[in-house]
């Protein structure tokens, strides 16, 4: 995937920080209630149990600190919209690292408490302009934090799916940022103006090659809710299932997004 040409949406750093900490807090509080039997439950993530999923959530957050420990790049050489297309290449290493973390931290509650404390200390010590070396290239800390909202929202959903009745809440700002970043990533993957994708109340993007719509009701429209969109974009839900179950409304000959999804997995 070539570097993104689309102008990157801007995010308020203070709101992003608050969103990341709020969603991490929701997860930590829920994990503190899990029994050993619940931690041993399977998840929809291959062979991972809930215990390994929790370790991975911590790993996604501590990625901030690991990047801060590296030498600072001279300047950014990537954009926020490069990140969604750089995630799959790291899958084998992520699996191995997650399993080691799970084995090394037998108390998930204590682990996430330490992760949360370290993140606050790191963010207090570094400005949002601090450049980090990440899997997508060199990005400002403030931008990289936006990617953590995707990780936290997606894996909160994985946790809720694995443990019946857990119902970890979604921070509104975290869900908004994740929705917007993934919607903009779709517009990068399929540039154009033939199809309007609506994800109220957080995002509307134009995408797909073809005649550009300028007035009135667009001929090709896709509409869904934020959590369904996140699931589609991250491979937790297929397009066919979402349409069949009326989780997505799609009208027009260019409104079929099946060949463009998922955006990351």
N, C-alpha and C positions, 0 to 999 in steps of 0.2 A: 504494500500500500504506500503510494507516494505521500510526502508530507501534505497535511491538510491545507487547502487553499482558502477554505471558508473562514471568514472572520470569526475569531473565537469569542463566544459570549463571555461577559465579565461577571464575576461573582464577588460579593462583599466578603472580605477576609474574616471580619469579626463574626458574621453570621455563619460562615462555613465552619469556623472553629467551634462555635457554639453547637452547631448541628452535629459535628463529629463527636464531640464530648457527650452530647445528649443521647445519641444513638448508642454509643459505647456504654453509657450508663444504664440504658434500658436493658442491654444484653447482659451486662454484669449482674444486675439485680435479678434477672431471670435465671441465670446460670447458678446463682447462689441457692436457688430452691431445688435444683435437680438432684434426684436420688442416684445412687450408683446404677440402678437398673435403667433409669432414663439416660444416663450418660453412655450406657452400652447399647442403646437403640441404634438401628441402622439409619442412614440418611440417604438422600437421593444423589449423593456425590460418590458414586462408585463404592469402594470398600470402606470408606470412612464411617466411623461411628459418631455419635453426638460428641463424645469426648474429643475426637480428632477435629471435628468441625469447630468446636470452641477454641482449640489450639490454633486453628487456622485464622479465626477471627482475630485472636491476639497477634498472630504473625502479620496480618494485614495492617494492623495499627503500628506495630513496632517497626514496620518498614520505614516509617518516618525517621525514627532514631538511627536505624542502620544507615540510611542515606546521609543523615547529618554527621555521622562518624567518618564518612569518606571525605577526601579533599574536595573543596568547593570548586566546581567548574568555573571557568572565567566568565561565562555568560550562558544564558539559555540557548539551546540549539534545537528545541522541540516545542510544540504547542500542546495545550491540554487535549486537543482533539486527536493527537497522535496516540495517546495512551490506550484507548479501547482496542486498537489494532495491534498492540504490542504485548497483550496478556497471554495468549495461548502458547507462545514459544517457551515460556518458563514453566509449563505444567509439570514435567517430570521432577524438576528440582523442587518445586513447591510441594509436591506430594511427599518427597523424602524429608524435607525440612519440617513439614507438618507432623509427620509421624515421630520424628525425634523430639519435637516440642511436647507432644502429647505424653511421651514416655518420661521426659524430664520434669514435667509439671503435673504430678498426680492430683493436686488440689486445684481444679479449674477456677474456683472462686478467688483463691489467693493469687493465682496467676493473672487473672484479668484485673484485679485490684492493683497489682504492681504495674501492669501495662498502662492502666489509666493514670496512675500517679506519675509515671515516667513521661507520658505524653504531655501532661500539663506542664511539667518542669521543662521539657524540651521547647514547647511552644512559647513559654514565658521567656526563654533564653535567646530565641532567634526570631528575627523579623520575617514577615511574609515574603520579603524580597530575596531572602537567602536562597541561593541556587543549589539544587540537589541533583545528584546523579541518580537517575531512576531507570527502570527497564524500558521506558519510552524515550530516554534521552535526558538532557539537562533541563529541569523545570524549576520555576520558583516554588518555594515551600507553599505559598498560598494556593497555587494551582494544584500542586500534588495533593493537598488536603481535600480538594474537590473530588479527586478520584477515590479517596477513602470513604466518602459518602456512598459511592456505588458499592464498594466492598462491604460496608456495614449493612446497607439496606438489603443487598442480595443475600448475604449470609444470615441476616435476621430472618428473612423469609425461609431460608433453608432450615433454620432452627425451628421455626414455627411448624413447618411441614413435618419435621421429624418427631416432634414431641406433642402429641395430642393435648389440646387445652392449654398450652403454654402461653400463647397469645402475647408475645413480646410486642410492645407498641412501636410504631414508626414515627420518629420525629418528623414533623411536617417539613421543616427546612431541609433535613437530610434527604427525604423523599423527593422534594422539589429539585434539589441540585442533581441527584442521581438521574431523575427523569429528564432533565434538560440536557445533561451531558450526553446521555444515550440517544436522545432525539437528534441532537446536533451531529452525533456520530453517524446516524442513518443518512443525514443530508450530505455528509462527506462521502460515504460509501456509494450513494446513488445521487449524484448532483443533478439538479434540474428543477423545474417548476411545474411539472405536470400533475403532481399528486400533493395534496395537503394532508399532513398527518397531525391530528389534533389529540392532545393528551391533557384535557382540562383537569385542574385549573392551572397547570404549570407550563405547558409548552405547545407551540404550533410551529411546524417546519414545512418547508416546501422541498420536494425531492423528486427524483425520477425524471429521466429525459423525456421530452415530448413537448407539445404545445403548452406555453406558459399561460396560466390563468391570471387575469388582471381585474375582473369585475364580476359581481354576483356570486352565485353558488358554484364552487369549483366542480368540474365534471368528475374528478377522481378524489375521493375523500376516504380517509381512514380515521376512525375515532375509537379510543379506548381509555381506560382509567390508568392512573400512574403505575399501580402495582402490576397490573397485567402487562403493561408496556415493559417494565423492568424484567419481568419473567420471560417475555418474548425476546428481548434484546440479549439476555444472558443465557438463553437455552434451557430455561426451566419449563417452558411451555411452547408447544409447536403452534405455528400459524393455523394449521388445519384444525387443531383442537379448539383454539381460541375462537375461530369463526364458527365452528359447529356448535359451540356452547354459548354463542352470542356474547362472548366477552369482548369481541371486536366487531364494529360495524364497518364494512368496507363496500364502497360503491364506485363503479367505473372500471373500465378495462385496464387501467394502470394502477388499480388499488390493491393488487395482490402482492404482498411483500414477502411471500414465502421464500423466494430465492435470495433475499437479502438478509435473512435472519437465521441464526442469531448473530449479533455483532461481536460478542465475545463469549467465551465459555470456559 
